[in-house]
Amino acid sequence: MKEDAAQPLPGIDTAISSRIRLARNIAGYPFTTKMTDDQGAQILEKVKDAVFSGTDAQKRGMEYIELHSLKPLDRQFLVERHLVSPEFVERDENRAVILRKDEKISIMINEEDHLRIQCIFPGMQMKEAWELCNKLDTRLEEKLDFAFEKNTGYLTCCPTNTGTGMRASVMLHLPALAMTGYIKGILENCGKIGVAVRGAYGENSESTGNLFQISNQVTLGQNEDEIICGISNITSQISEQERILRLELYKQSPLRFEDRIFRSLGLLKNARIISAEESLKLLSDVRLGVIMDLIKGIEVGKINEMMLMVHPAYLQKLSGGELKPDEREQRRAELMRTHLQDSIQ
């Protein structure tokens, strides 16, 4: 997902990105866990034809990529960019992804469901993500017969997605809540009201860089607007708690707070070798410093991008080829120094 640096992004102090994902299956075909290779190939062709038929496909900048044509490094790069799920790249037979050039749209074909339609926007832009996703879903439904029952809604491989088939999520950066340990209470409370809090790469992923993905768990019994409203409300409440706590931490001990920020900045600007895990931890502090106007000369959008580029596949793509582990640590440190050289206290 690429940010538009010319436009100020809503909620950028806490929100990294907003995402809407729709699960859809084509009527008359078994779910991916039961379909044959021939049926999987037919699904690929049907979805490809639905997206690219007509005269406006090229104007939308869409690209069709079969997974078997990608090297392992390229597949992992897509995962790190949040364009496909980690589970999607585990096998490549009869799997493809359709991407829009600006990365706001990605369609996984033959993941858990026949289609996983995703729209992702930077910052707190849930409404914008839904409007684009809904428009795309409507266009596809004009050409594809989606499995749907009047009393149940859209039919999906996993029962937890049945109904709207929608997952609405916001990626939040919550360093103050994590530092103080208050994030634990938020996790517990969210679970009680049907909201999932996961790491940056969804289910079964750990939180790194104090990044947390907030999403709905229930898709049945609520319409799309109700789901979006619920997630928007809870993420707004969590964001406000984070803002209050940041100011309180700074007020309690300005020197200790600034020391943590500038130690992290100093390490990133001077390190010669560094791991992805340490980079994310330090970048989390630097992002906090940028948001609170303690660090100047660098945009928060650049920090967001740096939090992606420290990952192994992205790092190697930037470097033009595969690197050994020690080479990656050296290259990562070099990139950090280069991107932060203009930042000032």
C-alpha positions in Angstrom: 0.0 0.0 0.0 1.5 3.3 -1.2 0.9 6.5 0.7 0.1 9.8 -1.0 2.6 12.1 0.6 0.9 15.2 -0.7 -2.3 14.6 1.3 -2.5 14.7 5.1 -3.8 11.4 6.3 -6.6 11.1 8.9 -5.6 9.5 12.2 -2.0 9.0 11.0 -0.7 9.5 14.5 -2.0 6.0 15.5 -3.4 4.4 12.4 -1.0 2.8 9.9 -3.7 1.5 7.5 -7.4 0.6 7.2 -8.5 -2.5 5.3 -11.7 -4.1 4.1 -11.6 -7.7 3.0 -14.5 -9.7 1.5 -14.7 -13.5 1.2 -16.6 -14.7 -1.8 -17.2 -18.1 -3.5 -18.6 -18.9 -6.9 -21.9 -20.9 -6.9 -21.8 -24.4 -8.3 -18.2 -25.1 -7.2 -17.0 -26.7 -4.0 -14.9 -24.8 -1.5 -11.2 -24.8 -2.2 -10.6 -27.6 0.4 -12.8 -29.9 -1.7 -12.4 -28.8 -5.3 -10.3 -30.6 -8.0 -7.3 -29.2 -9.8 -9.5 -28.7 -12.9 -12.1 -26.8 -10.9 -9.4 -24.6 -9.4 -8.2 -23.8 -12.9 -11.7 -22.9 -14.0 -12.1 -20.5 -11.0 -8.9 -18.8 -12.0 -10.2 -18.2 -15.6 -13.6 -17.1 -14.4 -12.2 -14.5 -12.0 -9.6 -13.3 -14.5 -12.3 -12.8 -17.2 -14.6 -11.0 -14.8 -11.9 -8.5 -13.8 -10.3 -7.9 -17.2 -13.2 -8.0 -19.5 -14.4 -4.7 -20.9 -12.4 -1.6 -21.8 -11.4 -0.1 -18.5 -9.2 -2.9 -17.0 -6.0 -1.3 -18.2 -7.1 2.1 -17.0 -7.4 0.6 -13.5 -3.8 -0.6 -13.6 -4.7 -4.1 -12.7 -2.2 -6.9 -13.0 -2.8 -10.7 -13.0 0.0 -12.8 -11.4 -0.1 -16.6 -11.1 1.6 -17.6 -7.9 3.7 -20.5 -9.5 5.4 -17.8 -11.7 6.9 -16.1 -8.6 10.1 -17.0 -6.8 9.8 -17.6 -3.1 11.4 -14.2 -2.4 8.7 -12.4 -4.5 5.9 -14.3 -2.8 7.2 -13.3 0.6 7.5 -9.7 -0.6 3.8 -9.7 -1.3 3.1 -11.0 2.2 5.3 -8.3 3.8 3.5 -5.6 1.8 0.2 -7.0 3.2 -1.0 -7.7 -0.3 -1.6 -11.4 0.3 -1.9 -13.6 3.4 0.9 -15.8 4.7 -1.3 -18.8 4.2 -1.8 -17.9 0.5 1.8 -18.4 -0.4 2.1 -21.8 1.3 1.2 -23.5 -2.0 1.1 -22.2 -5.5 -1.1 -24.7 -7.5 -4.1 -22.9 -9.1 -3.5 -19.7 -7.1 -3.2 -16.2 -8.5 -3.4 -12.6 -7.2 -4.7 -9.6 -9.0 -3.1 -6.3 -7.9 -3.8 -2.7 -8.7 -0.7 -0.6 -9.3 -1.3 1.7 -6.3 -1.7 -1.4 -4.1 -5.1 -0.3 -2.8 -6.7 -3.4 -4.4 -5.6 -7.0 -4.2 -7.7 -10.1 -5.1 -6.4 -13.4 -3.9 -7.9 -16.3 -6.0 -8.2 -19.8 -4.5 -7.0 -18.9 -1.0 -9.4 -20.3 1.7 -12.3 -19.0 -0.4 -12.5 -18.6 -4.2 -12.0 -14.9 -3.9 -10.5 -12.7 -1.1 -11.2 -9.1 -2.2 -9.1 -6.6 -0.3 -8.9 -2.8 -0.3 -6.4 -1.1 1.9 -5.8 2.6 2.5 -3.2 4.5 4.6 -4.3 6.0 7.9 -7.8 5.9 9.3 -9.8 5.6 6.0 -12.2 2.8 6.7 -15.1 4.5 4.8 -12.9 5.0 1.7 -11.7 1.4 1.8 -15.2 0.1 2.0 -16.5 2.3 -0.8 -13.8 1.1 -3.2 -14.2 -2.6 -2.1 -18.0 -2.4 -2.4 -17.8 -0.9 -5.9 -15.4 -3.7 -7.0 -17.5 -6.4 -5.4 -20.6 -5.1 -7.2 -18.8 -5.1 -10.5 -17.6 -8.6 -10.0 -21.1 -9.8 -8.9 -22.5 -8.6 -12.2 -20.3 -11.2 -13.9 -19.9 -13.9 -11.3 -22.6 -15.9 -9.5 -21.5 -15.7 -5.9 -22.7 -18.4 -3.5 -25.5 -16.7 -1.5 -28.5 -17.7 0.6 -31.2 -15.3 1.5 -31.3 -16.2 5.3 -27.6 -16.7 5.7 -25.8 -14.4 3.3 -22.6 -15.1 1.5 -21.4 -18.7 1.9 -17.8 -19.2 2.9 -15.4 -22.0 3.6 -15.0 -21.0 7.3 -18.4 -20.5 9.1 -17.0 -17.4 10.9 -16.9 -15.5 7.6 -20.5 -16.5 6.6 -22.9 -13.6 6.3 -21.4 -10.4 4.9 -18.0 -12.2 4.4 -16.4 -9.0 5.6 -13.4 -8.4 7.7 -12.8 -4.7 8.6 -9.5 -3.9 10.2 -7.2 -1.1 11.2 -3.5 -1.4 11.9 -2.7 0.7 14.9 0.7 1.8 16.3 0.3 1.7 20.1 3.7 2.3 21.8 2.5 4.0 24.9 -0.2 1.3 25.7 2.5 -1.4 25.1 5.1 0.4 27.2 2.8 0.7 30.2 1.3 -2.8 29.9 -2.2 -1.4 29.5 -2.5 -3.1 26.1 -3.2 -6.4 28.0 -6.5 -5.0 29.4 -7.5 -3.8 26.0 -6.9 -7.2 24.5 -9.1 -8.8 27.1 -11.9 -6.3 26.7 -11.8 -6.5 22.9 -12.2 -10.3 23.1 -15.3 -9.9 25.2 -17.1 -7.7 22.6 -16.2 -9.8 19.5 -13.2 -7.8 18.4 -10.0 -9.5 17.5 -6.6 -8.0 18.2 -3.7 -9.6 16.4 -0.2 -8.9 15.2 0.7 -7.1 12.0 0.2 -10.1 9.8 -3.1 -11.3 11.2 -4.0 -14.6 12.9 -1.2 -16.4 14.7 1.3 -13.5 14.1 3.1 -11.7 16.9 3.0 -8.0 17.5 6.3 -6.4 16.4 7.1 -2.7 16.5 4.0 -2.2 18.7 1.7 -2.7 15.7 -1.7 -4.3 16.4 -4.4 -5.3 13.9 -7.9 -4.6 15.2 -10.7 -6.4 13.4 -14.3 -7.8 13.7 -14.8 -11.5 14.6 -18.5 -11.6 13.7 -19.8 -11.4 10.1 -23.2 -13.0 10.6 -26.1 -11.0 12.0 -24.6 -7.5 11.2 -24.6 -5.6 8.0 -21.5 -4.0 6.5 -22.2 -0.5 7.8 -22.7 -1.9 11.4 -19.4 -3.8 11.2 -17.5 -0.7 9.9 -19.1 1.5 12.5 -18.2 -0.9 15.3 -14.5 -1.2 14.3 -14.3 2.5 13.7 -15.6 3.3 17.1 -13.4 0.8 19.0 -10.2 1.9 17.1 -11.1 5.5 17.8 -11.4 4.8 21.5 -8.2 2.9 21.6 -6.4 5.6 19.7 -7.7 8.2 22.1 -6.4 6.2 25.0 -3.0 5.9 23.3 -2.9 9.7 22.7 -3.7 10.5 26.4 -1.2 8.0 27.6 1.6 9.4 25.4 1.1 12.9 26.8 0.9 11.6 30.3 4.2 9.6 30.0 5.9 12.7 28.5 4.5 14.9 31.3 5.7 12.6 34.0 9.3 12.4 32.8 10.2 14.5 29.8 13.9 13.7 29.9 13.4 9.9 30.3 10.8 10.0 27.5 13.1 12.0 25.1 16.1 9.8 26.1 14.3 6.7 24.9 13.3 8.4 21.6 16.7 9.8 20.8 18.7 6.7 21.9 16.6 4.7 19.4 17.2 7.4 16.7 20.9 7.4 17.5 21.2 3.6 17.2 19.4 3.5 13.9 21.5 6.4 12.5 24.8 4.7 13.5 24.3 1.0 13.6 26.4 -1.1 11.2 24.5 -4.4 11.7 20.9 -4.7 12.8 18.1 -7.3 12.9 14.6 -6.9 11.7 13.2 -7.3 15.2 15.5 -4.7 16.7 14.8 -2.3 13.8 11.1 -2.5 14.3 11.5 -1.9 18.0 13.6 1.2 17.5 11.5 2.5 14.6 8.5 2.3 16.9 10.2 4.8 19.2 11.3 7.0 16.3 7.8 7.0 14.9 6.5 8.1 18.3 9.1 10.9 18.4 8.1 12.1 14.9 4.4 12.1 15.8 5.1 14.1 19.0 7.2 16.6 17.0 10.4 15.7 19.0 12.1 14.5 15.8 12.0 16.8 12.8 13.1 16.5 9.2 11.4 13.2 8.4 7.7 12.4 7.6 5.7 9.7 9.4 4.9 8.1 6.0 8.6 7.4 5.5 8.8 5.7 8.9 5.8 3.6 8.0 7.6 2.5 4.8 10.8 1.8 6.7 8.8 -0.5 9.1 8.1 -2.6 6.0 11.5 -2.4 4.3 13.3 -4.0 7.2 11.6 -7.3 6.6 13.8 -9.9 4.8 12.1 -10.2 1.4 11.5 -6.4 1.0 15.1 -5.7 2.0 16.4 -8.2 -0.6 14.1 -6.8 -3.3 15.5 -3.3 -2.6 19.0 -4.8 -2.8 18.4 -6.5 -6.1 18.8 -10.1 -5.1 19.1 -12.6 -2.4 21.4 -11.9 0.6 22.9 -14.1 3.3 21.7 -13.4 6.9 24.8 -11.4 7.9 24.6 -9.4 4.6 20.9 -8.6 5.3 21.8 -7.2 8.7 24.5 -5.0 7.1 22.2 -3.8 4.3 19.4 -3.1 6.7 21.6 -0.9 8.9 22.8 0.9 5.8 19.2 1.6 4.7 18.3 2.9 8.2 21.3 5.3 8.2 20.4 6.5 4.7 16.8 7.2 5.3 17.3 8.9 8.7 20.3 11.0 7.8 18.2 14.2 7.4 16.3 13.8 10.7 17.2 16.3 13.4 16.4 16.8 17.0 
